[in-house]
Amino acid sequence: MSEDQRRLLEESEQLPQAIEFEQAEVDKRIFNKPTNQIILRNLMENGIRNADGSRLGKTILFARNHDHAVLLQNLFDEMYPQYGGNFCRVIDTYDPRAEDLIDDFKGVGTNPNLTLAISVDMLDTGIDVPEIVNLVFAKPVFSVVKFWQMIGRGTRLCRNLFGPGKDKTHFQIFDHWGNFERFEQGYETADPKRAKSLMQNLFEARLELARTALEEQKPDAFELAVDQIGKNIAALPDKSIPIREKWKQVCSVKNNDTLHRFDAATRATLEQEIAP
């Protein structure tokens, strides 16, 4: 850092000694791939979702620098290839299209699917996107002023975000670097439970239809339900890491004969492993 940068940081930091941090320790923790995979997965599984629960709500992920941001985007594309590369993007000064990407994130650009913005300083302050419901601190923050500016990205009110009359009432912060403890700020622990997605509800309804049709001896209805269940399973993105981790269970119910048996073990796998 330049002397001016050091002076500005110390002036905005209530406890200048608290900003001392070993460079090697920061690099080791930040650029560790498994750690970053956990950060992304935690967000995707526990983040606040959109109105129908089918996908993550608008999110800013604060990265340490450009290389860290690129690593996170590459890991996301590897873990969740079903999103096709338009869902998660790095937004920083290295990209000449940064302003266009900000418009996309606001929902007024050419890519309305941009939902997860990985920020390196550009989105820490000033940006106003009321739909933001998740903030991810994937870096240590040492300036109390910047800390509150970053939190401010989630405080914008948003009417009818989750449907008519269902306004945004809160947002969620994933603090992976103990920044709240560093600044001795209290917080309310988030409840990771979330509503089932529309697709999960639909899949479970088809399971119930198959079960009821079998009990009522309605072969046509049973065939229809099993056919739809099979198509749902076949459509699962087989390169997605969460799917690959359940690949044994997926394969066990992909077989048409297994589905048609629809025995207790098959139903348990479908309900507990496949539906989520």
N, C-alpha and C positions, 0 to 999 in steps of 0.2 A: 504494500500500500504506500501511496505517497504521503508526505507529511501532512498535506491538507486533508487527505482522506482519514488519516489517523486522528487528526484534531477534530474533524466533524463527528467521527464515530464516538470518540471519548466525550464530546460535548452532549451527545444524545443518549449516552449510556450512564445510568445512575451509578453503576458500580463498574468502573473501567477495568478493574482487575478480573471481573467475571468474563471478559471477552478473550482471555488468554486460552488458547487451544492449540494443541500440538497438530501441526500440518499433517504429519504421517498418520496420526490417528483418524483425523477427518477423512483423508483419502481412503484409508483402509476400509472404513465403515461405509462411506458413501458409494464407492465403486464396487462393492461386493455384490455380484449378480444375484445370489440367493436372497440377500437382504432386500434388494429392490423388487424381486419377484413377490416377496411377502408383502411389501408395501402396496403393490398393484393389486394383488389378490385380495388383501384386506379391504381396499377401496371397493373393488368390484362386487365383493360378497356382502359388505356391510354398509356401503354408502347409501344415502338417501336416493331413491329412484324416482322416475317420472310418474305421471298420474296413473297409468295402468300397470306400473310395476315391471314393465318389460325391459327397461334399460336404465342405466345410471343417469341421475340428474346432472345438470351443469356443474362442472368441477374444475377448480384450479389446483394443480400440483406444483408446489414451489420447489424447484431444483436448485442445486448449488451453483452450477455453471453450465455452459453449453455442452460440454462432453457428457456430463451427468444427465442432462436433459435428453440428449440423443440416445444414451444408453437406455433410459426409461422408455422412450418411444419404441425403440427396437424390441425391447423385452415385451412391451404391450402387444405389438404386432405379432410377435412370436407366440404369445400366450393366448391371444384372442383374435385369430386370423379371420373369424367370421365378420368382423367389423370392416374389413376391406381397406384399412389405412386412412379412412376419412374421419374416423371417430376421435382419434387421439393425435394431436400435433404439437410440436415444439413451437413456441412463440417467443422469439428473442431477436436481438439486433443483428444476429448473423444471417437472418433470412430477409432478403430484400422485399419479400411479400408479407412481412410481419403485420402491416396495417390491414392488408386484405384478410389475413387470418383472424385478426381481431374482429373485423366485420362479420366473418363467418361465425365466430364464437358468439357474437351478439345476436346472430340469427338474421342478419341483414345482408349477408354476402352470398356467394355462389355455392357454398357448401353448408347447408343447414344441419348436416349430421355432426359437425364438430362439437363435441360435448366435453371432452377432457383436454384442457389446455395445460401443457407443461410450460411453466413460466420461468424465465431467468430475468428477474428484475422488471421486465416490461409491464407485468400485470400486478405487481406488488402494490401499486398505488394508482389512483386516478381513474381506473377503468370502472364503468358502471354497468354491470350485467345483473339485473334483479333476479334472474332465474338461478343464480349460483346457490347450490345447497350443500356443497362439499368443498372443504379446503384441506389440502394435504401438505403438511410441513415435512418435507423430505430433506431438510437441511437444518442445521443449527442457526438460530437468529440471535444476534448479540446486541442489537439496538432495540431498546424498548419502544422507541418511536416507530421504527419500521415494523416491529411486532404488531402493534395496534393498527397500523395502516394495512397490513396484510389481513388481519382479522376483519377489518372494515369491508373487504371485498364480499363478505357473505351477509352483511347486515342490511342490504337493500330490501325494501318491502316489495312484494310481488303479489298482486291480486289474482285470484282464480288460477294459480299455478297448478293445482292438483284437481282442477275441475271447477264448475260453477259454484261460487261461494266457498271454495276451499283454498284459502289464501296461504301463502308461505308464512309460517309462524316461527320457524327456527331453522338453523343450519347446523352442519356437523363438521367438526375439526378432527383430523387424524394427525396427532402430534407425535412423530416418530423420533424426535430428538429431545424430548423433555424440556421444550421451551417454556411451557407453563410453569414447571418447577423452577426453571432458571430465573424467571421473573416473579416467582412466588405468587402466581395468580391461581385463585381457586377455580374450579370447573366442576360441571356436572357430568358424570360418566354417561356416555351414550348407551342406549339399549340397542344392541345389534340386531334384534328381531325386526324383521320387515314383512310386509304383506306379500303374499304369493303373487307372482306375475300372472298376467292374463293367460299366457301360454301354459303355465303350470296348472291353473284352474281348469283350463280347457282339457288338458291331458288327463287330469284326475276325473273330470266329468265323463270322459270316454272310458276310463277304467270302471267307473261306477255303472255306466251303461252296459258294458260287457258283463260285469258281474250279475246285474239284475236280469239281463237277457238270458244268461245261462241258467239262473235259478227259475225263471219263468218259462224256460224252454221255448225261446223265441230265436230260432237259428238265424233268420235274416238280420235281425237287429244285432245279434252277436257277431256275425260276419262283418257287418258294417263297422262296428266299434273296433274289432280286432284289426281290420284293414287300416283304419285311421291311426290306430296306435302304432302299427308297424311302420306307416309312413312317417310318423313323428320321430320314431327312433332312427329310421334311415336318414333323416334330415339333420341329425345331430352333427355338428362340425367336428370331424374326427381328428383334426389337427389341434384343436383347442386343448390346452393343458388340463383344465378341469375335467374334460371329457376323457382324455387319455388316462387320467388317474382312475377313472371308473370303467376303463375299457373292458375289463373282465366281465363286469356286470352287464355292460351294454351288449357285448357279444353273446352273453348267456340268454338274452331275451330277443336277439335279432332273428333267431331261427323261427320260421313260420309255424313249424310243428309245436315248438315250445309255447308260442303265444296262444295257439289254439287249445293246448291242454289247459292253460289258464289255471294251473293248480296253485296251492297256497304259497309255495316257494316263489313261483313266477310273479304272483300278485305282490308279494312282499318286496321283491326286487324292483318291480315297476313303481310301487308307491313310495318306497323309502330311498331308492337310489336314482331312478331314472326321472321321476317327476320333477324333482328340484333342479 
